[in-house]
Structure formats: structure tokens, C-alpha cells
Amino acid sequence: MIAARASLIEATAYPTAASEAGKPHAGIEFYRLLTGCAPAEADISADDDFDRHVLASILAAAVMDGGSIAERAGLSAQELNDLLIGCFPSAMVRAFTWIPESTSETDDETIMVRDLLLAQRSTEGDVGRWLAAMVARRAMEPNHLWEDLGLRERPELSRLLLRHFAPLATRNTRNMRWKRFFYRMLCEDDGFVMCTTPVCTQCNDFDLCFGEENGESRMAERRREFLRGSGDHVDAARSA
């Protein structure tokens, strides 16, 4: 317990990538603390393993952002504690030992996305409920949603949504970007029309809705920067 807690404190002390050469990468170290492996090594062939990978990835992304991990992940401290106990018992960490209670209120936009997801759940239990809140909160961040969830690629996000929110996800028949799709569904449910043209291919915002979401994951990018920083540190030490 003490060793695990010390590792967690050390990891969360460095919320950005390789802030100092030789220091642990916050997101990867936290993911490893929860799962016992690095994100790139995760086996997600089974649904339960996939769920644990997703939850660990979101928490790791929240760690990388700094601040209250519970708030950044979209959970209360109690919900985060329950998640850790239920999904990562071998990690031997508990939220109440290291995360201050968040005093910020959930904004209306996050609540709307969360409620949209909750209304379209296709699995029972706490995991789907936690993920609705976590996905909604991370959707408020500025990058592609799969990146801000800490996932390795966009197909993992599609799998997550199809698994836990299938009635909603299956409506995205044209593979629209998920954030844009969420807001389109919210507008349609309220009787509004978000789009400026009736045909997507004639819309000036086509690339915003359907553009590629490829690229390097936040975890991989930060790891690359970390390794490069460590190499520079070693070279400097050798030349000193």
C-alpha cells in the first residue's frame, strides 16, 4: 500500500510530459499503476479487459491535465473511489487518500451530453454510468474525443460507444466525428437543426464533422517526448 501510494504521488507530481528529464511520465505511470502494464501493451480482446483499459486511460488523461483528477475525469470523489475499488483492486490505491474533494459544479453542457449517453445505455451496472459521466466531461476538452479520453486510436472510442451506448452509436451511420455527432443528436432531440445545409456534402463545415481523426495518441506522444528528453539528459551528462 505504501509503495503504491508513493508511486502515485510521484506520478501525479508531473502532470505534463517530461517536464524534467528522467522523471516518470505521469499518464503512463498512472496507467501502469492501475493495470500493471503500459498502455501500448494492453490486451483488450475481452470486453472486461477493454473496459478496464478505457477507464484507466481516461484517468491517466485526467492525471496528465493536472488539478483534481476526479473533476477532470467527470466523477465525484466517491464515484472515483468506487471505481478504483471495483475495477482496480490490486492497485491498492484509494481516491480519498490523495484526491481533494472537488467543489466545482458540473456545467450544463456536460450534463446534457451525460444525460444523452445515460438515456442510450446498452449495458447495465456502474461501468456504463461512470463512462457516461467521464465521456461527457472529457468531451469538453479541445482535442479529438478519443485523444482526450487517453485512448490509443479512434476505433477504441467507437468500440466503447457501441458497447455501452449502442442505440446512440448506431445512429452515427456516416461516421461523423463523435463530438459533433453528440451535439447534432442533442439538437435534433430538442427539435433544432444544427446544420446549415440539408446535405452534408454541400456544407462548408463538412471537414469539421467528417474529417480524419488520425494521429498519435496523447500517451504515445508524451512517451516519445519523455524518451527524447531522457536521451538529451544522458547526452548532456556524458559531455559534462
C-alpha positions as CSV (number, residue, x, y, z in Angstrom):
1,M,0.0,0.0,0.0
2,I,2.7,2.5,1.0
3,A,4.8,1.7,-2.1
4,A,1.8,2.0,-4.4
5,R,0.8,5.3,-2.9
6,A,4.3,6.7,-3.2
7,S,4.4,5.8,-6.9
8,L,1.1,7.6,-7.4
9,I,2.3,10.7,-5.6
10,E,5.4,10.7,-7.7
11,A,3.4,10.2,-11.0
12,T,0.9,13.0,-10.2
13,A,3.7,15.4,-9.4
14,Y,4.5,15.6,-13.1
15,P,1.2,16.4,-14.9
16,T,2.9,17.4,-18.2
17,A,5.1,15.4,-20.4
18,A,8.7,15.0,-19.4
19,S,8.8,18.3,-17.5
20,E,12.2,17.2,-16.3
21,A,14.4,14.7,-18.0
22,G,14.4,11.4,-16.1
23,K,11.1,12.0,-14.3
24,P,8.3,9.5,-14.8
25,H,5.7,10.1,-17.4
26,A,2.5,10.9,-15.4
27,G,-0.1,9.3,-17.6
28,I,1.8,6.1,-18.4
29,E,2.9,5.6,-14.8
30,F,-0.6,6.1,-13.5
31,Y,-2.0,3.7,-16.1
32,R,0.7,1.2,-15.2
33,L,-0.1,1.6,-11.5
34,L,-3.7,0.7,-12.2
35,T,-3.3,-2.1,-14.7
36,G,0.2,-3.5,-14.2
37,C,1.3,-2.7,-17.8
38,A,1.9,0.2,-20.2
39,P,-1.0,1.4,-22.4
40,A,0.7,0.1,-25.6
41,E,0.9,-3.4,-24.0
42,A,-2.8,-3.7,-23.0
43,D,-4.7,-6.7,-24.2
44,I,-8.2,-5.6,-24.9
45,S,-9.6,-8.7,-26.7
46,A,-12.1,-9.4,-23.9
47,D,-14.8,-6.9,-23.1
48,D,-14.0,-6.7,-19.4
49,D,-10.3,-6.0,-20.2
50,F,-11.3,-3.4,-22.7
51,D,-13.5,-1.6,-20.1
52,R,-10.6,-1.6,-17.6
53,H,-8.3,-0.2,-20.4
54,V,-10.8,2.6,-21.2
55,L,-11.3,3.5,-17.5
56,A,-7.5,3.5,-16.8
57,S,-6.9,5.6,-20.0
58,I,-9.4,8.2,-19.0
59,L,-8.0,8.5,-15.5
60,A,-4.5,8.7,-16.9
61,A,-5.5,11.5,-19.3
62,A,-7.0,13.3,-16.3
63,V,-3.8,13.0,-14.4
64,M,-1.9,14.5,-17.3
65,D,-4.1,17.5,-17.3
66,G,-3.3,18.3,-13.6
67,G,-5.7,19.6,-11.0
68,S,-8.4,17.5,-9.4
69,I,-8.3,14.1,-11.1
70,A,-11.9,13.4,-10.1
71,E,-13.2,16.6,-11.6
72,R,-11.1,16.2,-14.8
73,A,-12.5,12.7,-15.1
74,G,-16.1,13.8,-14.6
75,L,-16.6,11.9,-11.3
76,S,-17.2,12.7,-7.7
77,A,-14.5,11.6,-5.2
78,Q,-16.9,8.9,-4.0
79,E,-17.5,7.6,-7.6
80,L,-13.8,7.6,-8.3
81,N,-13.2,5.7,-5.1
82,D,-15.8,3.2,-6.0
83,L,-14.3,2.8,-9.5
84,L,-10.9,2.2,-8.1
85,I,-12.1,-0.4,-5.6
86,G,-14.3,-2.2,-8.1
87,C,-12.1,-2.2,-11.2
88,F,-8.5,-1.9,-9.9
89,P,-8.4,-3.6,-6.5
90,S,-4.9,-4.8,-7.0
91,A,-3.6,-1.3,-7.4
92,M,-4.0,-0.8,-3.7
93,V,-4.9,2.9,-4.0
94,R,-8.0,4.7,-2.9
95,A,-9.2,8.1,-4.0
96,F,-9.8,9.5,-0.5
97,T,-6.1,9.2,0.3
98,W,-4.8,11.5,-2.4
99,I,-7.6,13.4,-4.2
100,P,-9.2,16.5,-2.7
101,E,-13.0,16.8,-2.9
102,S,-14.0,18.8,-6.0
103,T,-16.0,21.9,-5.2
104,S,-16.7,22.8,-8.8
105,E,-20.2,22.2,-10.2
106,T,-20.8,20.3,-13.4
107,D,-21.7,22.7,-16.2
108,D,-24.9,22.4,-18.2
109,E,-23.2,21.4,-21.4
110,T,-21.5,18.4,-19.7
111,I,-24.8,17.4,-18.1
112,M,-26.6,17.4,-21.4
113,V,-24.1,15.1,-23.0
114,R,-24.0,12.9,-20.0
115,D,-27.8,12.6,-19.9
116,L,-27.8,11.8,-23.7
117,L,-25.4,8.9,-23.1
118,L,-27.3,7.7,-20.0
119,A,-30.6,7.6,-21.9
120,Q,-28.9,5.4,-24.6
121,R,-27.1,2.9,-22.5
122,S,-26.8,-0.7,-23.7
123,T,-25.1,-2.2,-20.7
124,E,-26.1,-2.4,-17.0
125,G,-24.0,-1.7,-14.0
126,D,-21.7,1.0,-12.7
127,V,-19.2,1.0,-15.6
128,G,-21.7,2.4,-18.1
129,R,-22.9,5.0,-15.7
130,W,-19.3,6.1,-14.9
131,L,-18.4,6.2,-18.6
132,A,-21.4,8.4,-19.4
133,A,-20.1,11.0,-17.0
134,M,-16.5,10.5,-17.9
135,V,-17.0,10.8,-21.7
136,A,-19.3,13.8,-21.2
137,R,-16.6,15.6,-19.1
138,R,-13.8,14.8,-21.5
139,A,-15.8,15.9,-24.4
140,M,-15.4,19.4,-23.1
141,E,-11.6,19.3,-23.8
142,P,-10.3,20.8,-27.0
143,N,-8.8,17.8,-28.9
144,H,-10.4,14.8,-30.7
145,L,-12.5,13.0,-28.1
146,W,-10.5,9.7,-28.4
147,E,-7.4,11.7,-27.6
148,D,-8.9,13.5,-24.6
149,L,-10.1,10.1,-23.3
150,G,-6.4,8.9,-23.4
151,L,-7.3,6.1,-25.9
152,R,-4.7,4.8,-28.4
153,E,-6.8,5.4,-31.5
154,R,-10.3,6.4,-32.7
155,P,-11.6,2.8,-33.2
156,E,-11.3,2.3,-29.5
157,L,-13.7,5.1,-28.9
158,S,-16.1,3.7,-31.5
159,R,-15.9,0.3,-29.7
160,L,-16.6,2.0,-26.3
161,L,-19.7,3.8,-27.6
162,L,-21.0,0.8,-29.5
163,R,-20.6,-1.4,-26.4
164,H,-22.1,0.8,-23.8
165,F,-24.3,3.2,-25.7
166,A,-25.3,1.2,-28.8
167,P,-28.7,2.8,-29.5
168,L,-26.9,6.2,-29.8
169,A,-23.7,5.0,-31.5
170,T,-25.5,3.0,-34.2
171,R,-27.2,6.2,-35.4
172,N,-23.8,7.6,-36.5
173,T,-24.2,5.8,-39.8
174,R,-21.9,8.2,-41.7
175,N,-19.0,8.1,-39.2
176,M,-19.4,11.7,-38.1
177,R,-16.9,12.9,-35.5
178,W,-18.2,11.8,-32.2
179,K,-18.3,15.2,-30.5
180,R,-20.2,16.8,-33.4
181,F,-22.5,13.8,-33.5
182,F,-23.4,14.2,-29.8
183,Y,-24.3,17.8,-30.4
184,R,-26.3,17.0,-33.5
185,M,-28.3,14.4,-31.6
186,L,-28.9,16.9,-28.8
187,C,-30.2,19.5,-31.3
188,E,-32.4,17.0,-33.1
189,D,-33.9,15.7,-29.8
190,D,-34.8,19.3,-29.0
191,G,-36.3,20.0,-32.4
192,F,-33.4,22.2,-33.6
193,V,-31.3,21.9,-36.7
194,M,-27.6,22.4,-36.2
195,C,-26.6,22.1,-39.8
196,T,-26.7,25.0,-42.3
197,T,-27.5,22.8,-45.3
198,P,-29.7,19.7,-45.7
199,V,-27.0,17.7,-47.5
200,C,-23.7,17.2,-45.7
201,T,-21.5,17.1,-48.8
202,Q,-22.7,20.6,-49.7
203,C,-21.9,22.1,-46.3
204,N,-18.9,24.3,-45.6
205,D,-18.3,22.6,-42.3
206,F,-18.0,19.1,-43.8
207,D,-14.4,18.7,-42.7
208,L,-15.3,19.7,-39.2
209,C,-17.8,16.9,-38.9
210,F,-16.3,14.2,-41.0
211,G,-12.6,15.0,-41.3
212,E,-9.9,12.5,-40.4
213,E,-9.2,11.9,-36.7
214,N,-5.9,10.1,-37.2
215,G,-2.7,10.9,-35.4
216,E,-0.6,9.9,-32.5
217,S,-2.3,9.4,-29.1
218,R,-1.6,11.7,-26.3
219,M,0.1,8.8,-24.4
220,A,2.3,7.9,-27.3
221,E,3.2,11.5,-28.0
222,R,4.1,12.2,-24.4
223,R,6.1,9.0,-24.1
224,R,8.1,9.9,-27.3
225,E,8.8,13.4,-25.8
226,F,9.8,11.8,-22.5
227,L,12.2,9.3,-24.1
228,R,13.7,12.1,-26.2
229,G,14.1,14.2,-23.1
230,S,15.8,11.4,-21.2
231,G,18.1,10.8,-24.1
232,D,19.1,14.5,-24.1
233,H,19.7,14.3,-20.4
234,V,22.0,11.3,-20.8
235,D,23.9,13.0,-23.7
236,A,24.4,16.1,-21.5
237,A,25.7,14.0,-18.6
238,R,28.2,12.3,-20.8
239,S,29.5,15.5,-22.3
240,A,29.8,17.2,-18.9
